[in-house]
Amino acid sequence: MHLLITGVAGFIGANAADQLLAQGHQVSGIDDLNDYYDPSLKTARLTKLLKYTQFQFTQAGIQEPGVLDGIFRKNPIDVVIHLAAQAGVRYSINNPRVYLESNVVGTFELLEAARKNPPKHMLLASTSSAYGADTDMPYRETQKADHQMSFYAATKKATETMAHSYAHLYKLPITMFRFFTVYGPWGRPDMAPMKFAKRIISGSPIDVYNHGAMKRDFTYVDDLVHALSLLLNKAPGKTPVSNTFDSLSPVAPFRVVNIGNNSHIELQDFIAILEQEIGEKAIQNMMDMQPGDVPETWADTRLLQALTGYSPTTDLRKGVKLFIKWYLDYYRDTISIN
């Protein structure tokens, strides 16, 4: 199978490409290698992928007109995994235009390229942030998601709406996957696991928002990637797998699927596990809730289970242990534990 993976040098993109290439698939990847965070980490991820002979890489922004169209015309793409996006809730407050260009315009360019060269299935990344202000948990794909709390979340919800229109107009089979607080090896430095690990190890305070009254559905990256691999051949058709919890559109080959751990973990419990694995106590700087953030997330994963027979199950302690092992190894020359 020939896959196009956008954002291939990113945290999830590189992990997905690595596993799918190891399974024997051919992958065309695209990434602009921007400096939103340390580009050397992206380059290191990419170096792992370049060892595969069936991997092709294009360095470019997906919002650049014609770039994706050229990849589609050059290669018969079977499945798209669209992960390229400007991520981060807080950064979107100060730099909204970057989100508009990457997330909305970039996804438009992808949909246009796919319209002209239709793949068998498109898997497009959304986010648990799309559920916004909704407090009805666990989050179900069939519930309304109309009150996004950040511009980042708003752009991702916009891409869901855009994708549905293309699925309807051009019969493009599209699955939007909303993922929940993904963590693990090769993670993003702007996310809490990496920030907390760095500061706990160095003896610096960590910023704990909403005074620690936060809950998250932490999802180990390998679980997310495995779920994606199982969804490759699960293109939406006309028949729902359930009359009660399938989000399948009544007018298009389109559905939304949660990918989470179906758990509800206190932030303080996550910090405690980090402390135990690192062997140091965190200095906690309690702060008010950040604008655009939400206090809780929690995924209902019944639809993923019905479609694939799988639900992510990696225990948080095991996942954090694997993450810290990678972190200490990758940064071993630049850190020292007190």
C-alpha positions in Angstrom: 0.0 0.0 0.0 1.3 3.5 -0.9 0.6 6.1 1.8 1.0 9.8 1.9 1.8 11.1 5.4 1.7 14.8 5.9 3.7 16.2 8.9 5.9 13.1 8.6 8.7 14.6 10.7 6.3 15.4 13.6 5.8 13.4 16.8 2.9 11.3 15.6 3.8 11.4 11.9 7.3 10.0 12.4 6.1 7.3 14.7 3.3 6.3 12.2 5.6 6.3 9.2 8.2 4.2 11.1 5.7 1.5 12.0 4.0 1.5 8.6 7.3 1.3 6.8 8.4 -1.5 9.0 5.2 -3.3 7.9 6.3 -3.1 4.3 4.2 -0.2 3.1 5.5 2.5 0.8 5.4 6.0 2.3 5.6 9.5 0.7 6.1 12.0 3.4 5.9 15.8 3.5 7.0 18.2 6.2 8.3 21.8 6.2 10.6 21.2 9.2 9.6 24.6 10.7 11.1 26.0 13.9 8.0 26.0 16.0 10.2 23.8 18.2 13.7 22.5 17.9 14.2 21.4 14.2 17.0 19.1 15.2 14.4 16.8 16.9 12.4 16.7 13.6 15.6 16.0 11.7 16.5 13.1 14.1 13.1 11.6 13.5 13.4 12.0 9.8 16.9 10.3 9.8 15.3 7.2 11.2 12.8 7.1 8.3 15.4 7.7 5.6 16.9 4.2 6.3 13.9 2.7 4.5 14.3 2.4 0.8 10.5 2.7 0.2 10.4 6.2 1.9 10.2 9.4 -0.2 10.5 12.8 1.5 9.4 16.2 0.3 10.4 19.3 2.3 7.6 21.8 1.8 4.6 23.4 3.5 1.3 21.8 2.6 -0.3 25.2 2.2 2.0 25.9 -0.8 -0.2 25.7 -3.9 0.5 22.7 -6.2 2.9 20.9 -3.9 0.5 18.2 -2.8 -1.1 18.0 -6.2 2.4 17.2 -7.6 2.9 14.4 -5.1 -0.5 12.9 -6.0 0.3 13.1 -9.7 3.7 11.5 -9.2 2.5 8.6 -7.1 -0.6 6.5 -7.0 -1.6 7.2 -3.4 -3.8 4.6 -1.8 -4.3 6.1 1.7 -3.6 9.5 3.2 -2.8 10.1 6.8 -3.0 13.9 7.3 -1.1 15.0 10.4 0.5 18.2 9.3 -0.8 21.1 11.3 0.3 24.0 13.5 -0.4 22.5 16.9 -0.7 24.0 20.4 -3.6 25.7 22.1 -1.7 28.5 23.7 0.5 29.4 20.7 -2.7 30.0 18.7 -3.6 32.9 20.9 -0.6 34.9 19.8 -0.1 33.6 16.3 -3.5 32.8 14.8 -2.6 33.4 11.2 -0.1 30.5 11.2 -3.0 28.2 12.2 -5.2 29.6 9.5 -2.5 29.0 6.8 -1.3 25.6 8.0 -4.5 24.0 9.3 -7.2 25.5 7.1 -5.4 26.4 3.9 -3.1 23.4 4.1 -6.1 21.0 4.5 -7.9 22.8 1.6 -4.8 22.1 -0.6 -4.9 18.5 0.4 -8.6 18.1 -0.3 -8.2 19.7 -3.7 -5.3 17.4 -4.6 -7.3 14.3 -3.4 -10.3 15.5 -5.4 -8.3 15.4 -8.6 -6.5 12.1 -7.7 -8.9 10.2 -5.4 -7.3 7.8 -2.8 -9.2 4.9 -1.4 -9.3 6.4 2.1 -8.2 9.6 3.8 -7.5 9.7 7.6 -7.4 13.3 8.7 -6.2 14.4 12.2 -8.5 16.4 14.4 -8.3 16.9 18.2 -10.1 16.3 21.4 -10.0 20.1 21.7 -12.8 20.1 19.2 -15.2 19.1 21.9 -14.5 22.5 23.5 -16.8 23.6 26.3 -18.9 20.4 26.3 -18.9 18.8 29.8 -20.8 15.6 28.8 -18.2 12.9 29.2 -16.8 10.6 28.0 -16.9 12.5 24.8 -18.9 10.7 22.1 -18.4 11.3 18.4 -22.1 11.8 17.9 -22.5 14.7 20.3 -22.4 18.3 19.2 -19.1 20.0 19.2 -19.9 23.7 18.5 -18.2 25.6 21.2 -14.4 25.5 20.7 -12.4 27.3 23.3 -9.2 28.1 21.3 -8.5 29.2 17.7 -6.4 26.0 17.3 -9.5 24.0 18.1 -11.6 26.2 15.8 -9.3 25.6 12.9 -9.4 21.8 13.4 -13.2 21.8 13.7 -13.2 23.8 10.4 -11.2 21.1 8.7 -13.8 18.6 9.8 -16.5 20.6 8.2 -14.5 21.2 5.0 -13.7 17.5 4.8 -17.3 16.5 5.1 -18.3 18.8 2.2 -15.6 17.2 0.0 -16.7 13.7 1.1 -20.2 14.6 0.0 -19.5 16.4 -3.2 -16.7 14.1 -4.5 -17.4 10.8 -2.7 -14.0 10.9 -1.0 -14.0 8.4 1.9 -12.8 10.4 4.9 -12.3 9.5 8.5 -11.5 12.3 10.9 -9.8 11.0 14.0 -9.8 13.1 17.2 -6.9 12.1 19.4 -6.5 12.7 23.1 -3.3 13.9 24.8 -0.8 11.8 23.0 2.6 11.2 24.8 5.6 8.9 24.4 9.1 8.7 22.9 10.0 11.4 20.4 7.3 13.7 21.8 6.9 17.5 21.3 9.0 19.7 23.6 6.0 22.1 23.9 3.8 19.5 25.5 3.4 18.8 29.2 5.3 15.5 29.4 8.4 16.9 27.8 8.3 20.2 29.6 7.7 18.6 33.0 10.4 16.0 32.5 13.0 18.6 31.5 12.1 20.8 34.5 11.9 18.1 37.1 15.3 16.7 36.0 16.9 20.2 36.2 15.3 21.1 39.5 13.2 23.9 38.0 9.6 24.6 38.9 6.8 23.2 36.6 3.8 25.3 35.8 0.6 23.5 36.9 -2.5 25.2 35.5 -5.9 25.4 37.1 -4.1 24.7 40.4 -3.8 21.1 39.4 -7.5 20.5 39.0 -7.1 19.0 35.5 -7.9 15.6 34.0 -6.7 14.1 30.7 -7.2 11.0 28.7 -3.5 10.2 28.1 -2.9 8.1 25.0 0.4 6.3 24.4 1.7 7.1 20.9 2.1 3.4 19.8 -1.5 2.8 20.6 -2.6 5.7 18.5 -0.4 4.5 15.6 -1.7 1.0 15.9 -5.3 2.3 15.8 -4.5 4.2 12.6 -3.0 1.1 11.0 -6.2 -0.8 11.7 -8.3 2.1 10.3 -6.5 2.1 6.9 -8.9 -0.4 5.4 -12.0 0.8 7.3 -13.1 3.5 4.9 -16.6 4.8 5.6 -19.3 3.3 3.5 -23.1 3.5 3.7 -23.8 1.1 6.6 -23.2 2.2 10.2 -21.6 -0.3 12.6 -24.1 0.9 15.3 -27.3 2.8 15.2 -26.5 4.5 18.5 -22.9 5.6 18.5 -21.6 5.6 14.9 -20.9 9.1 13.6 -21.2 8.0 10.0 -22.7 10.8 7.9 -26.1 10.2 6.4 -25.1 11.9 3.2 -21.3 11.2 2.7 -18.6 8.5 3.2 -17.5 10.4 6.3 -17.2 9.7 10.0 -15.4 11.0 13.1 -13.5 8.5 15.4 -12.1 9.1 18.8 -8.7 7.6 19.5 -8.0 7.8 23.2 -7.3 5.5 26.2 -10.9 5.7 27.6 -9.4 6.9 30.9 -9.7 9.9 33.1 -6.4 10.6 34.8 -5.8 13.4 37.3 -2.9 15.6 36.4 -1.4 15.2 39.8 -1.3 11.4 39.3 0.5 11.9 36.0 3.0 14.2 37.8 3.5 11.7 40.6 4.4 8.9 38.1 6.8 11.2 36.3 8.5 11.9 39.7 8.8 8.2 40.5 10.3 7.4 37.1 12.7 10.3 37.2 13.5 9.9 40.9 13.1 13.5 41.7 10.3 15.6 43.3 8.6 18.2 41.2 8.5 21.8 42.4 5.0 22.9 41.5 4.1 26.5 40.5 0.3 26.6 40.8 -1.3 28.8 38.2 -4.8 29.8 37.0 -6.3 28.1 34.0 -4.8 29.3 30.7 -7.1 30.9 28.1 -8.4 28.4 25.6 -7.7 25.4 27.7 -10.2 22.9 29.1 -10.2 21.2 32.5 -11.0 17.7 31.4 -10.9 15.3 28.4 -12.1 11.7 28.2 -12.7 9.6 25.1 -15.6 7.2 24.5 -13.8 4.6 22.3 -16.7 2.3 21.5 -16.7 3.3 17.8 -13.0 2.6 17.4 -13.6 -0.8 19.1 -16.5 -1.6 16.8 -14.6 -0.7 13.7 -11.3 -2.3 14.5 -11.7 -4.7 17.4 -9.1 -2.6 19.3 -9.0 0.0 22.0 -5.8 1.6 23.3 -4.9 0.1 26.7 -1.3 1.0 27.5 -1.1 1.6 31.2 0.0 5.2 32.1 2.8 4.0 34.3 4.2 1.7 31.6 3.9 4.5 29.0 5.6 7.0 31.2 8.4 4.6 31.9 9.0 4.1 28.2 8.9 7.8 27.6 11.4 8.7 30.4 13.7 5.9 29.2 13.8 7.5 25.7 14.1 11.0 27.1 17.1 10.2 29.3 18.8 8.4 26.4 18.1 11.0 23.7 19.2 14.0 25.9 21.8 12.1 27.9 24.6 14.5 26.8 22.8 17.6 27.9 21.1 16.7 31.2 22.1 15.6 34.6 19.8 14.4 37.4 20.4 16.1 40.8 
